Amino acid sequence: MPFVSVTRLKVRSVRFLPSFVIHTLRSVRQVKEAQGFRDGALLIDRHWTFWTMTSWDNQDNVRSFMRAGSHWKAMPHLLDWCDEASVAHWDQSETGLPSRLDVSQRMRESGRPSKVRFPSPHHGTLSFPSPRVTAGAAIAAKRPN
């Protein structure tokens, strides 16, 4: 049964976007080779809001990824870069990634806000606008030859 991890990050100023993008690309490179990573996607919403969806063999694989490498180095910056940040996790019976509608609904129902230094009024309540995903990219795991 796959374990799904979803994040929603709203960058609070355009001045943080270059660093955010660099750290995101490094983390994507890391996740492709992470043990237990199955599938993923980056989704770009409006107002500098970014979603990640990843599917894993189990929760321990997610924890190992989060606490290592590029991802670990990026996480402290989110305190200042973001005015909204949240995460949701769940087990699901389907092997593919959940739909964008399901991800938004689950984030509202079972997600939790992450710590940020300059929270928006919507941060703590997860009362963000419905996502209007304008662009995105799949993240495929690197498979051994």
C-alpha positions as CSV (number, residue, x, y, z in Angstrom):
1,M,0.0,0.0,0.0
2,P,1.6,3.3,-1.1
3,F,2.3,6.1,1.4
4,V,1.5,9.5,0.0
5,S,3.1,12.8,1.1
6,V,1.8,16.2,0.0
7,T,3.2,19.6,0.7
8,R,1.8,23.1,-0.1
9,L,4.2,26.0,0.0
10,K,3.3,29.6,-0.7
11,V,6.4,31.8,-1.2
12,R,5.7,35.1,0.4
13,S,7.8,37.3,-2.0
14,V,9.1,37.1,-5.5
15,R,12.6,37.9,-4.1
16,F,12.7,34.4,-2.6
17,L,11.7,32.6,-5.8
18,P,15.2,32.1,-7.3
19,S,16.6,30.5,-4.1
20,F,13.4,28.5,-3.7
21,V,13.6,27.2,-7.3
22,I,17.3,26.2,-6.9
23,H,16.6,24.3,-3.7
24,T,13.5,22.7,-5.3
25,L,15.5,21.4,-8.3
26,R,18.2,20.0,-6.0
27,S,15.5,18.2,-3.9
28,V,13.9,16.8,-7.0
29,R,17.3,15.4,-8.1
30,Q,17.6,13.8,-4.6
31,V,14.1,12.3,-4.5
32,K,14.5,10.6,-7.8
33,E,17.2,8.4,-6.3
34,A,15.7,8.0,-2.8
35,Q,15.0,4.6,-1.5
36,G,11.3,3.7,-1.7
37,F,10.3,6.6,-3.9
38,R,7.7,5.5,-6.4
39,D,6.3,8.5,-8.2
40,G,5.7,12.2,-7.8
41,A,4.7,15.6,-9.2
42,L,5.4,19.3,-8.8
43,L,2.3,21.5,-9.2
44,I,2.5,25.2,-9.7
45,D,-0.6,27.1,-8.4
46,R,-1.3,30.8,-8.5
47,H,0.3,33.4,-6.3
48,W,3.7,31.7,-6.0
49,T,2.1,28.6,-4.5
50,F,3.7,25.2,-5.1
51,W,2.5,21.7,-4.3
52,T,4.5,18.5,-4.2
53,M,2.9,15.0,-4.3
54,T,5.0,12.0,-3.8
55,S,4.3,8.3,-3.4
56,W,6.5,6.0,-1.4
57,D,6.8,2.4,-0.3
58,N,6.4,3.4,3.3
59,Q,6.5,6.3,5.8
60,D,10.1,5.4,6.9
61,N,11.3,6.1,3.4
62,V,9.8,9.6,3.4
63,R,11.4,10.3,6.8
64,S,14.8,9.2,5.6
65,F,14.5,11.4,2.5
66,M,13.4,14.5,4.5
67,R,16.3,14.2,6.9
68,A,19.0,14.0,4.3
69,G,20.8,15.9,1.5
70,S,19.3,18.8,-0.4
71,H,15.9,18.5,1.1
72,W,17.3,18.8,4.7
73,K,19.3,21.8,3.7
74,A,16.3,23.6,2.1
75,M,13.8,23.0,5.0
76,P,15.1,25.8,7.4
77,H,14.8,28.4,4.6
78,L,11.0,27.8,4.4
79,L,10.6,29.5,7.7
80,D,11.4,32.8,6.0
81,W,10.5,32.1,2.4
82,C,6.9,31.0,3.0
83,D,3.9,32.6,4.5
84,E,1.9,29.4,4.2
85,A,3.2,25.9,4.4
86,S,1.4,22.7,5.1
87,V,1.9,18.9,4.8
88,A,-0.4,15.9,4.7
89,H,0.3,12.2,4.7
90,W,-1.8,9.1,4.2
91,D,-1.8,5.5,3.0
92,Q,-3.8,4.8,-0.1
93,S,-4.8,1.6,-1.9
94,E,-4.3,3.0,-5.4
95,T,-0.8,2.8,-6.8
96,G,-0.9,6.1,-8.8
97,L,-0.8,9.6,-7.5
98,P,-4.1,11.0,-6.1
99,S,-6.0,13.5,-8.2
100,R,-5.4,17.2,-7.6
101,L,-8.9,17.6,-6.2
102,D,-8.3,14.8,-3.7
103,V,-5.0,16.3,-2.7
104,S,-6.6,19.7,-2.0
105,Q,-9.4,18.1,0.0
106,R,-7.1,15.9,2.0
107,M,-4.8,18.9,2.8
108,R,-7.8,20.8,4.2
109,E,-9.1,17.8,6.2
110,S,-6.0,16.1,7.5
111,G,-3.1,18.4,6.7
112,R,-1.2,20.4,9.3
113,P,0.5,23.8,9.0
114,S,4.3,23.9,9.2
115,K,6.1,26.6,11.1
116,V,6.7,29.9,9.3
117,R,7.9,33.2,10.7
118,F,5.6,35.4,8.8
119,P,2.2,33.5,8.5
120,S,-0.6,34.8,6.4
121,P,-4.1,34.9,7.9
122,H,-4.9,31.6,6.1
123,H,-1.8,29.7,7.3
124,G,-3.1,28.2,10.6
125,T,-6.5,27.3,9.4
126,L,-5.5,25.9,6.0
127,S,-8.2,28.1,4.5
128,F,-6.4,28.6,1.2
129,P,-8.2,29.2,-2.1
130,S,-9.1,26.2,-4.2
131,P,-6.1,25.4,-6.3
132,R,-6.0,26.4,-9.9
133,V,-3.0,24.4,-11.1
134,T,-1.6,26.1,-14.1
135,A,1.5,24.0,-14.7
136,G,3.3,21.0,-13.3
137,A,5.9,18.4,-13.9
138,A,6.1,14.7,-13.2
139,I,8.9,13.3,-11.1
140,A,9.9,9.8,-12.1
141,A,12.1,7.6,-9.9
142,K,15.4,6.6,-11.4
143,R,15.3,2.9,-12.0
144,P,18.5,0.8,-12.0
145,N,19.4,-0.5,-15.5
